Amino acid sequence: MWAPRPKDGLRDGIGLSVVSSLQDRWSVGSERKFTEERKEKSMAEDKTLRDVPVGDTVTVRRLVGEGAVKRRIMDMGLTKGTEVHVHKVAPLGDPIEVTVRGFELSLRKDEAEHVLVS
């Protein structure tokens, strides 16, 4: 019995599996690209205490860093959810004078970079 062959060469489902695997690769690739774009966008939105202009009040969103540096910043009263008002910045940017929980505090630039704010 004669049967016409498919024009695109699909035979016994082999071609269908190739097409579905290509679709899977495309969806995984586009998902990965979307995740990378979102990560880059969030990194661009990360604002540190060092970037805050004089006179602004911000809220601590997160502390980055590890060990003694992070512990020292937390001991100074800079914890998640705390409001911080930037009073002064020295001419060369170091130190930064802020008000935290009603007291004045001076931070070095490298310490202020560990405090993410919103």
Steps between C-alpha positions, in 0.01 A plus 500: 500500500636834403501796745635848430815598691497823697673780313706620797657164569314424823491125546394289795486801734876559481460845349241593762742429784761719332249785467390467864860494624572816301196667656621394846843646431346825382278530808787418738727747321243779507425429868871517582531827308200644687650396836836657412331824390300512823816440706684780316203732553486424874875555531459834325223592743715414804582829667753513780521749785807642327281605200243695706523879457529732801165584660318181393347250738503135395410162649750220539391215274784252549855464624754334275837378606606240745663445831635787703402774254133406499499447877659841562242675280217323683653593837490867394121471464473462124258210466229413248210748512692775681464855367825684429535874431816615322628825657842566354754351266864602523655668193668179385195291596651342809352498767122529466307642796153351553228498766390154606245437779547854632880510519772624267723245336799532266564224248786435263421468128580129500266443797220698331533280189389199707163661580234465229222756530171590334 
